[in-house]
Amino acid sequence: MPPEQFESLVTLTRHLMSRHAIDAGNVLAHGRIAGEATKCLGERFPWERFKRRVST
């Protein structure tokens, strides 16, 4: 994922969190929701870095 794409995702997620009063603890990947089996993020998505960026 190019850095610009990652930053756009962080910006969009932060905007949606602010607009809809979503706590960072409620930002979840599809495969991390109880009952979900999809692996759409893949092994190469920097999930921990993304979580840190949307939590600040």
C-alpha positions as CSV (number, residue, x, y, z in Angstrom):
1,M,0.0,0.0,0.0
2,P,1.5,3.3,-1.0
3,P,2.0,5.8,1.9
4,E,-0.5,8.2,0.3
5,Q,-3.2,5.6,0.3
6,F,-2.5,4.7,3.9
7,E,-2.7,8.4,4.9
8,S,-5.9,8.8,3.0
9,L,-7.4,5.9,4.9
10,V,-6.3,7.3,8.2
11,T,-7.8,10.7,7.3
12,L,-11.1,9.2,6.2
13,T,-11.3,7.0,9.3
14,R,-10.6,9.9,11.6
15,H,-13.3,12.0,9.9
16,L,-15.9,9.3,10.2
17,M,-15.0,8.7,13.8
18,S,-15.4,12.3,14.6
19,R,-18.6,12.8,12.6
20,H,-20.3,9.7,14.1
21,A,-18.7,9.8,17.6
22,I,-16.9,6.5,17.1
23,D,-14.3,5.6,19.7
24,A,-11.0,4.2,18.4
25,G,-11.7,1.0,20.4
26,N,-14.7,0.4,18.1
27,V,-12.7,0.6,14.9
28,L,-12.4,-3.1,13.9
29,A,-11.2,-5.0,10.9
30,H,-13.7,-7.4,9.3
31,G,-11.9,-10.5,10.4
32,R,-11.8,-9.2,14.0
33,I,-15.6,-8.9,14.5
34,A,-17.2,-11.9,16.3
35,G,-18.8,-14.2,13.8
36,E,-16.9,-12.7,10.8
37,A,-14.7,-15.0,8.8
38,T,-13.4,-12.7,6.0
39,K,-9.7,-12.1,5.8
40,C,-10.0,-9.1,3.4
41,L,-7.3,-7.1,5.2
42,G,-4.7,-9.7,4.4
43,E,-1.5,-10.4,6.2
44,R,0.3,-7.4,4.7
45,F,-2.1,-4.6,6.0
46,P,-0.3,-2.7,8.7
47,W,-3.2,-3.0,11.2
48,E,-1.3,-2.1,14.4
49,R,0.2,1.0,12.8
50,F,-3.3,2.0,11.5
51,K,-4.8,1.5,14.9
52,R,-2.1,3.7,16.5
53,R,-2.7,6.5,13.9
54,V,-6.5,6.6,14.3
55,S,-6.1,6.5,18.1
56,T,-4.1,9.7,18.3
